[in-house]
Amino acid sequence: MDRERLAARIGSRYVRNAMFVGLGCAALIFLLIGEGKPEALFDLLKDWPVQAFICVVIGPLIGHVVGIWAGKKILLQGGNARYVTLTAGFVCVWSTTFLFSLIGFFEEGIPRHSPFEAFSDYVLTPIVAVTYVGGLFIILMTFIVAKLLRTCTPQAVQRSALISAAPGSTTPDPLPSDPRPGTPPGRPRSSCGRSGSRCCCTA
């Protein structure tokens, strides 16, 4: 695996997982609003299947694509981890919200209102609302993802890619143990030489 593919894989994993965490938090909030009844969540999935598909499937796919860009930008081009992940977080949330809002825009907004009013009520308002409501969560996840990505230095990615490309090596999975002095026997080691529990290259 070359360094570009490895950086894309690392970035995709972290941003996509952040999207899943966001979905979990949203589901928890909805359950609390629905008096803690799981039936309320199932009713939501049944009554609005397209919107649910956008949130559960399309949203993480957007996170995957944006994460590929973020991983390359940070790990290969030396971009600022916080700025890049903050941009990635808002792009993911805004894109998912935009697609989600288009359903109501075409089903209810256009038939009842002028195009401008429909766009303002059904598209622009949800995006503004999710920015204010979810902004704090996005910023929090930005610091977490940025911290994780900063552990994957460009040099570590380069070493991992070189080891993976070496004869007889087909994957950057952790090596059986770390032979360095002071390391407990049997402790996993990533392909870049770091401790497997701390290095993103084990992904």
PAVEXPA-562673 format. One record per residue (C-alpha): residue in three letters; x, y, z. Coordinates in steps of 0.05 Angstrom, whole numbers, plus 5000, padded with zeros to 4 digits. Layout:
REM residues N
- Ala;X;Y;Z .
...
***
This chain:
REM residues 203
- Met;5000;5000;5000 .
- Asp;5031;5067;4979 .
- Arg;5031;5128;5024 .
- Glu;4975;5163;4987 .
- Arg;4927;5105;4996 .
- Leu;4948;5097;5068 .
- Ala;4936;5170;5084 .
- Ala;4868;5167;5049 .
- Arg;4850;5105;5089 .
- Ile;4868;5136;5155 .
- Gly;4831;5201;5141 .
- Ser;4769;5164;5116 .
- Arg;4767;5120;5178 .
- Tyr;4769;5178;5228 .
- Val;4720;5224;5193 .
- Arg;4671;5168;5176 .
- Asn;4672;5144;5248 .
- Ala;4659;5215;5272 .
- Met;4597;5215;5228 .
- Phe;4573;5151;5261 .
- Val;4585;5181;5330 .
- Gly;4543;5241;5309 .
- Leu;4487;5196;5285 .
- Gly;4489;5159;5352 .
- Cys;4484;5224;5391 .
- Ala;4426;5248;5347 .
- Ala;4389;5182;5358 .
- Leu;4400;5188;5433 .
- Ile;4373;5259;5434 .
- Phe;4313;5237;5394 .
- Leu;4300;5181;5443 .
- Leu;4303;5230;5501 .
- Ile;4253;5275;5465 .
- Gly;4209;5215;5452 .
- Glu;4207;5198;5527 .
- Gly;4259;5144;5518 .
- Lys;4215;5099;5476 .
- Pro;4253;5060;5422 .
- Glu;4188;5055;5383 .
- Ala;4194;5130;5368 .
- Leu;4260;5117;5332 .
- Phe;4231;5059;5292 .
- Asp;4170;5101;5274 .
- Leu;4218;5154;5247 .
- Leu;4254;5103;5204 .
- Lys;4187;5076;5179 .
- Asp;4154;5143;5165 .
- Trp;4213;5176;5132 .
- Pro;4254;5121;5099 .
- Val;4288;5165;5048 .
- Gln;4311;5215;5100 .
- Ala;4335;5158;5144 .
- Phe;4374;5128;5085 .
- Ile;4408;5196;5074 .
- Cys;4428;5201;5147 .
- Val;4450;5129;5158 .
- Val;4481;5112;5091 .
- Ile;4495;5175;5050 .
- Gly;4522;5215;5109 .
- Pro;4577;5165;5126 .
- Leu;4593;5159;5051 .
- Ile;4603;5234;5050 .
- Gly;4647;5226;5111 .
- His;4687;5173;5074 .
- Val;4699;5218;5013 .
- Val;4715;5281;5054 .
- Gly;4759;5239;5100 .
- Ile;4801;5217;5041 .
- Trp;4814;5290;5025 .
- Ala;4828;5307;5098 .
- Gly;4877;5250;5107 .
- Lys;4917;5269;5045 .
- Lys;4915;5342;5063 .
- Ile;4941;5332;5133 .
- Leu;4988;5272;5126 .
- Leu;5018;5285;5058 .
- Gln;5013;5360;5048 .
- Gly;5024;5381;5120 .
- Gly;4958;5418;5127 .
- Asn;4936;5444;5195 .
- Ala;4899;5386;5227 .
- Arg;4849;5429;5265 .
- Tyr;4830;5473;5206 .
- Val;4825;5415;5158 .
- Thr;4783;5372;5205 .
- Leu;4739;5431;5223 .
- Thr;4726;5443;5149 .
- Ala;4714;5369;5138 .
- Gly;4664;5366;5196 .
- Phe;4622;5424;5172 .
- Val;4624;5401;5099 .
- Cys;4598;5332;5121 .
- Val;4542;5360;5164 .
- Trp;4521;5413;5114 .
- Ser;4521;5365;5056 .
- Thr;4480;5313;5093 .
- Thr;4431;5366;5118 .
- Phe;4425;5395;5048 .
- Leu;4407;5328;5018 .
- Phe;4360;5313;5076 .
- Ser;4325;5380;5067 .
- Leu;4315;5371;4992 .
- Ile;4262;5318;5006 .
- Gly;4217;5367;5043 .
- Phe;4235;5422;4994 .
- Phe;4206;5383;4935 .
- Glu;4150;5347;4971 .
- Glu;4121;5404;5012 .
- Gly;4158;5469;4997 .
- Ile;4151;5476;4922 .
- Pro;4076;5457;4919 .
- Arg;4057;5506;4974 .
- His;4106;5564;4969 .
- Ser;4146;5604;4920 .
- Pro;4215;5574;4904 .
- Phe;4250;5627;4945 .
- Glu;4206;5617;5006 .
- Ala;4210;5542;4999 .
- Phe;4286;5544;4995 .
- Ser;4291;5590;5055 .
- Asp;4243;5549;5098 .
- Tyr;4262;5478;5078 .
- Val;4336;5483;5060 .
- Leu;4369;5545;5088 .
- Thr;4335;5544;5156 .
- Pro;4354;5471;5172 .
- Ile;4426;5485;5152 .
- Val;4429;5546;5197 .
- Ala;4396;5508;5254 .
- Val;4443;5448;5249 .
- Thr;4502;5496;5248 .
- Tyr;4481;5527;5314 .
- Val;4457;5464;5347 .
- Gly;4511;5417;5322 .
- Gly;4567;5468;5318 .
- Leu;4593;5453;5388 .
- Phe;4593;5378;5374 .
- Ile;4629;5389;5308 .
- Ile;4683;5431;5342 .
- Leu;4691;5378;5397 .
- Met;4699;5322;5346 .
- Thr;4747;5367;5307 .
- Phe;4795;5369;5366 .
- Ile;4790;5294;5376 .
- Val;4800;5275;5303 .
- Ala;4856;5327;5295 .
- Lys;4892;5298;5355 .
- Leu;4887;5228;5327 .
- Leu;4911;5250;5259 .
- Arg;4969;5288;5288 .
- Thr;4995;5222;5316 .
- Cys;5003;5199;5244 .
- Thr;5062;5241;5223 .
- Pro;5081;5242;5149 .
- Gln;5145;5205;5167 .
- Ala;5106;5150;5200 .
- Val;5060;5143;5140 .
- Gln;5121;5141;5094 .
- Arg;5154;5086;5136 .
- Ser;5090;5046;5138 .
- Ala;5081;5051;5063 .
- Leu;5153;5030;5051 .
- Ile;5148;4970;5097 .
- Ser;5082;4950;5065 .
- Ala;5113;4954;4996 .
- Ala;5173;4912;5016 .
- Pro;5180;4841;4987 .
- Gly;5138;4792;5025 .
- Ser;5095;4846;5057 .
- Thr;5024;4854;5032 .
- Thr;4990;4895;5087 .
- Pro;5008;4946;5140 .
- Asp;4977;4904;5196 .
- Pro;5013;4904;5263 .
- Leu;5074;4860;5269 .
- Pro;5072;4804;5320 .
- Ser;5114;4839;5373 .
- Asp;5158;4898;5387 .
- Pro;5230;4877;5399 .
- Arg;5254;4945;5424 .
- Pro;5284;4949;5494 .
- Gly;5235;4966;5549 .
- Thr;5174;4941;5510 .
- Pro;5134;4884;5541 .
- Pro;5141;4819;5501 .
- Gly;5084;4806;5453 .
- Arg;5061;4879;5450 .
- Pro;5036;4894;5379 .
- Arg;5077;4940;5336 .
- Ser;5050;4979;5277 .
- Ser;5083;4976;5209 .
- Cys;5114;5045;5220 .
- Gly;5149;5022;5283 .
- Arg;5104;5053;5335 .
- Ser;5064;5020;5389 .
- Gly;5003;4989;5357 .
- Ser;4955;5017;5409 .
- Arg;4977;5089;5394 .
- Cys;4991;5092;5320 .
- Cys;4939;5104;5266 .
- Cys;4979;5062;5217 .
- Thr;4950;4999;5247 .
- Ala;4883;5017;5215 .
***
